[in-house]
Every structure is written in structure tokens, then in C-alpha cells.
Amino acid sequence: MRIVRFTPGPDSGLGTDPLFGILEEDGREISVISGDPIYHGISKNGQSTQLSQVRLLTPVIPRSKVVCVGKNYADHAAEMGSVVPDEPIIFLKPNTSVIGPGDTIVWPEMAGQVDYEAELAIVIGRLCKDVPSERASDVIFGYTLANDVTARDLQKKDGQWTRAKGFDTFCPLGPWIETDFIPGKQSITATLDGVVKQSAHLSDMMFGVADIVEFVSQVMTLLPGDVILTGTPAGIGPMNAGSTITVAIEGLGELTNKVSTHG
């Protein structure tokens, strides 16, 4: 099931406030659901609209946090001059960094280089702590696409990652949450201005989804709507001002954003 969040079209009769819905199997019709499905369950209210008539928004509103895993692909660790860690390296992006499909990644005035990082994102569906790996699926609501945008020059300058990864608009998510997705050998790519820059498979991750959920939940309580980014493969690099970046995962669709002018 694909869960979308959207702004209705002006002639839809659905008002102007953002709504949640189910993108039906035809890929065109959206059945409106009542409330945020993570908190209120999935219940159709009898209304519908067409995908072509709405503006998609980020499908999840992380009210608490976005947790990220670093160096989770061996080839990416190598290109960063590192070895694969013995346990997941985690850091946080503020929820104010989240934007949706089609939104603009705003180039910060203080940054000289802004990089893309294609990632699979886990959406947490319930309050949880100390989740064993074999029960990870019980707390996962679904999956979406993410771009862990990074001001690479500031990451190197600071020696830690908060500023470089925490700017507003530096966490595009979308275009929907897929509740039936099962991570396996699906391809993951990043395409910059029509050129494929990253290409790998989810099975290349050193720490799988279940192990990540177990590890993160040992460190901190996870809340409904929290998002976990699972790391990026090799091929990261800079985006130019005005570029278009597309993250794609087989079975999850595509997440496309443009980059603003420099500064």
C-alpha cells in the first residue's frame, strides 16, 4: 500500500489543507484517508482525487527526529577513506530539514559544496525501545526514499556532521510510504541531471534494516513518525546550483528535487 500526503487541487472539493491518502493500484487515483495513518490507522473516508491534480508533500511528518546511519556500504566507507565500522555509526538530522518531492534544496550561503546521498528510509510506526532484530518489522510502518543532503566542505571543516547535514531542506523524503515493501536486493540509484552517479543494491548494506532498528532503539526511544536513514552507497558527489537530483529504489519509485542557486 502506498501512503501519500498531498495538497488537493483547487477544483477537487477537498479544501486546501494537506491530506493523507492511498495511491491505488492504478497509480492514478488517490483515496483520501482520515487523519495521519501512523497515529490514527488507515481508514478511507469515501472521498477521492487524481494524482495528476494534487501536489505531493513529504509523506511523513517526523515530529521528533530523523536518525541516520553513516558508512553503511563498504564502497562508500572506502571512498571516504574509512573502514566499515564494527557497529552502526548514527547521527541526527533535525526534523526541520525535511522537505517533500519536487521541493527545492536550498543552497546555504555558508556552504561551498552540497552533495547528494541516496538512501532507503525506514518509517517507524509505534513507540518502541530495545527492539530485538527479529521483531523489527513489528515497529516499522513502511519505507520511503531519502536524500541525505550534505554540505561536504562544512563536514570536513567541523569534524562532525550536525551543521553539514542539518540545514533546512537537507532531508528530502518521498514520494510516498510503501507499507508492503521488503528490503532485499533492490537497486538504489542517484541520478544527477540525467547522469547516474550512484548505483548499488540494498543487499550491499553492511547492517541490514532489522539490525539498524535494534541498534538505534537500544540507544534511544523511537516514536511514531520517526525516520531512520540507512546509509548511502559509493558515488556521492557535488550538485551544481540549478541541478536536478533523483533518488530511485526499485519498488519504491523516484524522489526528485531541484537545487537552488548558490547562496
Secondary structure, DSSP 4 states (H G I P E B T S, - for coil): -EEEEEEPPTTSSS-SS-EEEEE-TTSSEEEEESS-HHHH---EEEEEEEGGGSEEE-S---SS-EEEEES-BHHHHHHTT-PPPSS-EEEEE-GGGEE-TTPEEPPPTT-S-EEE-EEEEEEE-S-BSS--GGGHHHHEEEEEEEE--EEHHHHHHHSSSHHHHHSTT-EEEEEEEETT---SS-EEEEEETTEEEEEEEGGGBSS-HHHHHHHHHHHS-B-TT-EEE----S--EE--TT-EEEEEETTTEEEEEEE----
